[in-house]
Amino acid sequence: MILVKGAGELASGIAWRLVQCGFPVVMTEVAQPLAVRRTVSFCSAVYTGSWTVEGVTARLVSSVEDAAHREVPLLIDPTAACVATLRPTAVVDAIMAKRNLGTALSDAPVVVGVGPGFTAGTDCHAVVETQRGHWLGRVYYQGAAIPDTGQPAERGGHSEGRIVRAPAPGAFHAAGSATIGSTVRPGDVLGHVGGVPVYAAIGGILRGLVFDGTPVTLGLKIGDIDPVCEPERCHTISDKALAVAGGVLEALLHLSRKGGTTRG
């Protein structure tokens, strides 16, 4: 059993690839996930009960035993307390908090950290790079991933402009025309937060948007506009997620072949 902490976009790409390779996977999430690319994020099951990404279904359960055969059990367990009882063969921390929220070498025989915030040999056995570019998906068995730049990747000549952020604190409510995969133009109203309009800064395809009614804070990323994206790509796992998933798969197989490590 492999426990994946987090069920957002990258974590879901990881879980999907592991399931495709025949590994049994369990996932954990918080009670109100903030995934923007929710069409390809298993955490959407927290709101809908179950969610399917490219033929693999995750189901919200109160215990692993409640999951149907061939489904990925998703537990609301913010601290991943289930690690102590499930005793998984491996733990993959893909919460993407840019810092370690509690993962330790002693959690499982193999522990993999995804992205910045982890150091191989200190709090995990391997770290997988998440920054786009030459090193994306590379596995570090010593050291850490490239620090977070705080800048979104450029697409079609746009970087920060393609990110939709909350203009105020409150609950986000989407406009009726703002659906993932739809075309938007600069100045289009995508919804409201606390009565304050949320505008599209650029034109393109609405690639992601948080669930309607989600409570957000000022400046929080709540949407993503891709100026060059084809609509159908909004509903499939990204190249980045698959590259990172490949790195996780490598780390699990490499460390398992070496016999992993013993719990502390």
LUMSEZA-313006 format. One record per residue (C-alpha): residue number from 1; x, y, z; chain. Coordinates in steps of 0.25 Angstrom, whole numbers, plus 5000, padded with zeros to 4 digits. Each point is the difference from the previous one (the first is absolute). Layout:
<pts>
k | X | Y | Z | c
NUM | X | Y | Z | A
...
</pts>
This chain:
<pts>
k | X | Y | Z | c
1 | 5000 | 5000 | 5000 | A
2 | 5005 | 5014 | 4996 | A
3 | 4994 | 5012 | 5008 | A
4 | 5000 | 5013 | 4992 | A
5 | 4998 | 5012 | 5009 | A
6 | 4992 | 5011 | 4992 | A
7 | 4991 | 4998 | 4989 | A
8 | 5002 | 5012 | 4991 | A
9 | 5005 | 5001 | 4986 | A
10 | 5014 | 4994 | 5002 | A
11 | 4996 | 4990 | 5010 | A
12 | 4989 | 4995 | 4992 | A
13 | 5009 | 4998 | 4988 | A
14 | 5009 | 4992 | 5009 | A
15 | 4989 | 4992 | 5005 | A
16 | 4995 | 4997 | 4986 | A
17 | 5013 | 4996 | 4995 | A
18 | 5002 | 4991 | 5012 | A
19 | 4986 | 4993 | 4998 | A
20 | 5003 | 4998 | 4985 | A
21 | 5013 | 4993 | 5005 | A
22 | 4992 | 4991 | 5009 | A
23 | 5003 | 5006 | 5013 | A
24 | 4989 | 5001 | 5011 | A
25 | 4999 | 5015 | 5004 | A
26 | 4993 | 5007 | 5011 | A
27 | 4999 | 5015 | 5001 | A
28 | 4998 | 5010 | 5011 | A
29 | 4994 | 5015 | 4999 | A
30 | 4995 | 5011 | 5008 | A
31 | 4986 | 5003 | 5002 | A
32 | 4999 | 5012 | 4990 | A
33 | 5010 | 4998 | 4989 | A
34 | 5004 | 5012 | 4991 | A
35 | 5004 | 4993 | 4987 | A
36 | 4999 | 5009 | 4988 | A
37 | 5001 | 4989 | 4990 | A
38 | 4989 | 4992 | 5006 | A
39 | 4996 | 4993 | 4988 | A
40 | 5013 | 4992 | 5001 | A
41 | 5001 | 5000 | 5015 | A
42 | 4995 | 4988 | 5009 | A
43 | 4997 | 5010 | 5011 | A
44 | 4987 | 5003 | 4993 | A
45 | 4995 | 4988 | 5006 | A
46 | 4999 | 5007 | 5013 | A
47 | 4989 | 5009 | 4994 | A
48 | 4993 | 4990 | 4991 | A
49 | 5002 | 4986 | 5007 | A
50 | 5008 | 4994 | 4988 | A
51 | 5009 | 5006 | 4989 | A
52 | 5006 | 4993 | 4988 | A
53 | 5012 | 5005 | 4993 | A
54 | 5003 | 4993 | 4986 | A
55 | 4994 | 4987 | 5004 | A
56 | 5004 | 4999 | 5015 | A
57 | 4990 | 5003 | 5011 | A
58 | 5003 | 5005 | 5014 | A
59 | 4989 | 4999 | 5010 | A
60 | 4998 | 5008 | 5013 | A
61 | 5000 | 4989 | 5012 | A
62 | 5000 | 5000 | 5015 | A
63 | 5009 | 4988 | 5000 | A
64 | 5009 | 4993 | 4989 | A
65 | 4991 | 4988 | 5002 | A
66 | 4988 | 5008 | 4994 | A
67 | 5006 | 5002 | 4987 | A
68 | 4995 | 4991 | 4988 | A
69 | 5010 | 4991 | 4993 | A
70 | 5008 | 5007 | 4989 | A
71 | 4997 | 5014 | 5007 | A
72 | 5010 | 5009 | 5007 | A
73 | 4995 | 5003 | 5014 | A
74 | 5001 | 5015 | 5004 | A
75 | 5000 | 5003 | 5014 | A
76 | 4998 | 5014 | 5007 | A
77 | 5012 | 4999 | 5009 | A
78 | 5008 | 5013 | 5000 | A
79 | 5011 | 4995 | 5008 | A
80 | 5001 | 4986 | 4994 | A
81 | 4998 | 4994 | 5013 | A
82 | 4996 | 4987 | 4993 | A
83 | 5014 | 4997 | 4997 | A
84 | 5002 | 4994 | 5014 | A
85 | 4988 | 4990 | 4998 | A
86 | 5002 | 4997 | 4985 | A
87 | 5015 | 4999 | 5001 | A
88 | 5002 | 5002 | 4985 | A
89 | 5012 | 4995 | 4992 | A
90 | 5002 | 5014 | 4995 | A
91 | 4996 | 5014 | 5003 | A
92 | 5000 | 5011 | 4989 | A
93 | 4998 | 5014 | 5005 | A
94 | 4994 | 5008 | 4989 | A
95 | 4992 | 5010 | 5008 | A
96 | 5009 | 5011 | 4992 | A
97 | 5000 | 5009 | 5012 | A
98 | 5014 | 5004 | 4997 | A
99 | 5004 | 4996 | 5014 | A
100 | 5000 | 4987 | 5008 | A
101 | 4987 | 4999 | 5008 | A
102 | 5004 | 4988 | 5008 | A
103 | 5005 | 4989 | 4991 | A
104 | 5012 | 4992 | 5006 | A
105 | 5010 | 4989 | 4996 | A
106 | 4993 | 4991 | 5010 | A
107 | 4986 | 5001 | 4993 | A
108 | 5003 | 4988 | 4991 | A
109 | 5012 | 4991 | 4994 | A
110 | 5000 | 5010 | 4988 | A
111 | 4996 | 5015 | 5002 | A
112 | 5000 | 5009 | 4988 | A
113 | 4998 | 5015 | 5000 | A
114 | 4995 | 5007 | 4988 | A
115 | 5005 | 5014 | 4997 | A
116 | 5007 | 5011 | 5010 | A
117 | 4999 | 4998 | 5015 | A
118 | 5007 | 4986 | 5001 | A
119 | 5014 | 4996 | 5001 | A
120 | 5004 | 4986 | 4996 | A
121 | 5007 | 4993 | 5011 | A
122 | 4994 | 5009 | 5011 | A
123 | 4985 | 4999 | 4999 | A
124 | 4998 | 4991 | 4988 | A
125 | 5008 | 4990 | 4992 | A
126 | 4998 | 5007 | 4987 | A
127 | 4995 | 5013 | 4994 | A
128 | 4994 | 5002 | 4986 | A
129 | 5002 | 5013 | 4993 | A
130 | 4987 | 5008 | 4996 | A
131 | 5006 | 5013 | 4994 | A
132 | 4998 | 5000 | 4985 | A
133 | 5012 | 4999 | 4991 | A
134 | 5012 | 4991 | 4999 | A
135 | 4999 | 4994 | 5014 | A
136 | 4985 | 4997 | 5000 | A
137 | 4997 | 4986 | 5005 | A
138 | 5014 | 4997 | 5004 | A
139 | 5002 | 4993 | 5013 | A
140 | 5010 | 5004 | 5011 | A
141 | 5005 | 4990 | 5009 | A
142 | 5008 | 5011 | 5007 | A
143 | 4997 | 5014 | 5002 | A
144 | 4987 | 5008 | 4997 | A
145 | 4992 | 5005 | 4988 | A
146 | 5002 | 5014 | 4994 | A
147 | 4994 | 5010 | 5010 | A
148 | 4986 | 5006 | 4996 | A
149 | 5001 | 5012 | 4991 | A
150 | 4986 | 5005 | 5003 | A
151 | 4998 | 5003 | 4986 | A
152 | 4991 | 4992 | 4991 | A
153 | 5005 | 4994 | 4987 | A
154 | 4999 | 5008 | 4988 | A
155 | 4990 | 4995 | 4989 | A
156 | 4998 | 5008 | 4987 | A
157 | 5007 | 5012 | 5005 | A
158 | 4992 | 5001 | 5013 | A
159 | 5005 | 4996 | 5014 | A
160 | 4993 | 5007 | 5012 | A
161 | 4989 | 5005 | 4991 | A
162 | 4994 | 4987 | 4997 | A
163 | 4998 | 4997 | 5015 | A
164 | 4986 | 5004 | 5006 | A
165 | 5001 | 5004 | 5014 | A
166 | 4990 | 5004 | 5011 | A
167 | 4997 | 5015 | 5000 | A
168 | 4995 | 4999 | 5014 | A
169 | 4998 | 4990 | 5011 | A
170 | 4987 | 4992 | 5000 | A
171 | 4993 | 4989 | 4993 | A
172 | 5002 | 4999 | 4985 | A
173 | 4988 | 4999 | 4991 | A
174 | 5002 | 4997 | 4985 | A
175 | 4993 | 5007 | 4989 | A
176 | 4991 | 4991 | 4992 | A
177 | 5009 | 5002 | 4988 | A
178 | 5013 | 4996 | 5007 | A
179 | 5001 | 4986 | 4998 | A
180 | 5013 | 4992 | 4999 | A
181 | 5004 | 4999 | 4985 | A
182 | 4992 | 5012 | 4996 | A
183 | 5006 | 5012 | 4992 | A
184 | 5002 | 5013 | 5008 | A
185 | 5004 | 5014 | 4995 | A
186 | 5007 | 5011 | 5008 | A
187 | 4991 | 5006 | 5009 | A
188 | 4990 | 4989 | 5001 | A
189 | 4993 | 4998 | 5014 | A
190 | 5004 | 4986 | 5005 | A
191 | 4992 | 5001 | 5013 | A
192 | 5000 | 5008 | 5013 | A
193 | 5006 | 4999 | 5013 | A
194 | 4993 | 5007 | 5011 | A
195 | 4993 | 5008 | 4990 | A
196 | 5013 | 5005 | 4993 | A
197 | 5001 | 4996 | 4985 | A
198 | 5010 | 4990 | 4996 | A
199 | 5006 | 5004 | 4986 | A
200 | 5008 | 4993 | 4989 | A
201 | 5013 | 5008 | 4998 | A
202 | 5003 | 4993 | 4987 | A
203 | 4992 | 4992 | 4989 | A
204 | 5001 | 4985 | 4998 | A
205 | 4994 | 4987 | 5006 | A
206 | 4996 | 4999 | 5014 | A
207 | 5008 | 4989 | 5004 | A
208 | 4997 | 4999 | 5015 | A
209 | 4990 | 5006 | 5010 | A
210 | 4998 | 4997 | 5015 | A
211 | 4986 | 4994 | 5003 | A
212 | 4988 | 5009 | 5002 | A
213 | 4999 | 5005 | 5014 | A
214 | 5014 | 4997 | 5004 | A
215 | 5005 | 5010 | 5011 | A
216 | 5012 | 5007 | 4996 | A
217 | 5010 | 5010 | 5005 | A
218 | 5005 | 5013 | 4993 | A
219 | 5009 | 4997 | 4989 | A
220 | 4998 | 4985 | 5000 | A
221 | 5002 | 4993 | 4987 | A
222 | 4985 | 4996 | 4996 | A
223 | 5002 | 4999 | 4985 | A
224 | 5009 | 4997 | 4988 | A
225 | 4999 | 5006 | 4986 | A
226 | 5008 | 4993 | 4989 | A
227 | 5002 | 5009 | 4988 | A
228 | 5004 | 4988 | 4991 | A
229 | 4993 | 4989 | 5006 | A
230 | 4990 | 4991 | 4992 | A
231 | 4987 | 4998 | 5007 | A
232 | 5002 | 4985 | 5001 | A
233 | 5013 | 5001 | 5008 | A
234 | 4992 | 5006 | 5011 | A
235 | 4995 | 4986 | 5003 | A
236 | 5013 | 4992 | 4999 | A
237 | 5012 | 4998 | 5009 | A
238 | 5011 | 5011 | 4996 | A
239 | 5014 | 4997 | 4995 | A
240 | 5006 | 5005 | 5013 | A
241 | 4991 | 4991 | 5009 | A
242 | 5004 | 4988 | 4992 | A
243 | 5015 | 5004 | 5000 | A
244 | 4999 | 5001 | 5015 | A
245 | 4993 | 4987 | 5001 | A
246 | 5011 | 4993 | 4992 | A
247 | 5010 | 5005 | 5010 | A
248 | 4992 | 4995 | 5012 | A
249 | 4998 | 4987 | 4993 | A
250 | 5016 | 4999 | 4998 | A
251 | 5002 | 5004 | 5014 | A
252 | 4991 | 4989 | 5006 | A
253 | 5005 | 4989 | 4991 | A
254 | 5015 | 5004 | 5002 | A
255 | 4999 | 5001 | 5015 | A
256 | 4991 | 4987 | 5001 | A
257 | 5011 | 4993 | 4992 | A
258 | 5010 | 5004 | 5009 | A
259 | 4992 | 4995 | 5012 | A
260 | 4995 | 5013 | 5004 | A
261 | 5003 | 5004 | 5015 | A
262 | 4995 | 4996 | 5013 | A
263 | 4990 | 5008 | 5008 | A
264 | 5006 | 5009 | 5011 | A
</pts>
